[in-house]
């Protein structure tokens, strides 16, 4: 995938916690900064891209990594 500036480990957290924690973790990042989210919530595959669209962040993509997924979000860049 791409380089990232911060990581949020949301493994074991269920909806809506991964997105709520991502919102908080993105706050200190500069515009264009990339947040990597580790999550195993089945709803995250829908919630994370939707959050990006609603909040004005760029959804870079998602990869499977064993029993969890890795999401990348670019702050403030669609």
Beta strands, then each sheet from edge to edge (+ up, - down):
strand 1: 6-9
strand 2: 34-39
strand 3: 58-65
strand 4: 68-74
sheet 1: 1+ 2+ 4- 3+
end
